[in-house]
Amino acid sequence: MADSYPTSDGRPRRSGRPRRRGRKVLVTLVVLVLLLGGLAVAADRVAVSVAERTIADQVQQEVSRQRIDSAAPQVEVAGFPFLNQVVAGRYEQISIQLRDVRGSVQGNAVNLPSLDVDARNVRASLDTLRTGQGDVIAETVDGTGTITYDSLAALLDRPGLKLGERDGRLAVTAPVDILGQELTVSGTAEVTVGDQGQVALKVDEVDAEGLPALPLARTLLNQWAQGISIDVPLPELPFQLTVREVRPLPGGLEVTADARDVPINQRVG
């Protein structure tokens, strides 16, 4: 029973000890709740790390199966809490970063310094994450990569050809022999996506300093431009990605691609 003592009017007054005890109990409960919450968050983050490593391993297997070389994939699983997604077997978003990607077209190496992939509404069972076997299926996959201009120029197979970006267009420079004179040709090209997912080039502005003022010289220059106005095949991209858009940037040709209902791992079991 709490201590009490009389007041000036004779009524007992209780001391404050029970209230202090109540406050201590409340503080203890709050601390316990915070500790349990912290442990739950820590467990959630550990589970995310395990899942990311498992998916990264499976992505590496899938990329290798397609005979594409790259640095080790970096995987990030979005959404919190993660464990709720595990139970449901569905994940909001999985981001995959591939660096130093190297494919091949007709024996020529094609380099993509980066390929960033976002897989959304991904289905993967708990057993798949636990064993590394089974399917990881993404409802939609969006990818953005950059092809080096040196790789693209090599596919065109024109000696001395240099590609780059100028005012948002593909810039073209090359040495060309016209009527016995070696001239430096420069111009720009329109870049679009062909029917089969190739890079379609159309050189529409071209000139050469010192070009002889002869109709034949201009005809030869235009013929050279037409000779590189072709569809350039690209290497097969991982995750069944289909190219939808290409855009010249200072660092290379940006490629935007997408796919639906895609396995982002190699089927093992």
KALIN-V729904 format. One line per field, one symbol per residue. ss: DSSP state (A for helix, B for strand, O for the rest). Layout:
# KALIN-V729904
ss->???
This chain:
# KALIN-V729904
ss->OOOBBBOOOOOBBBOOAAAAAAAAAAAAAAAAAAAAAAAAAAAAAAAAAAAAAAAAAAAAAAAAAOOOBOOOOBBBBOOOOAAAAAAAOBBBBBBBBBBBBBBBBOOBBBBBBBBBBBBBBBBOOAAAAAAOOOOOBBBBBBBBBBBOAAAAAAAAOOOOOBBBBBOOBBBBBBBBBBOOBBBBBBBBBBBBBOOOOOBBBBBBBBBBOOOOOOAAAAAAAAAAAAAOOOBBOOOOOAAAOBBBBBBBBOOBBBBBBBBBBBBOOOOOO
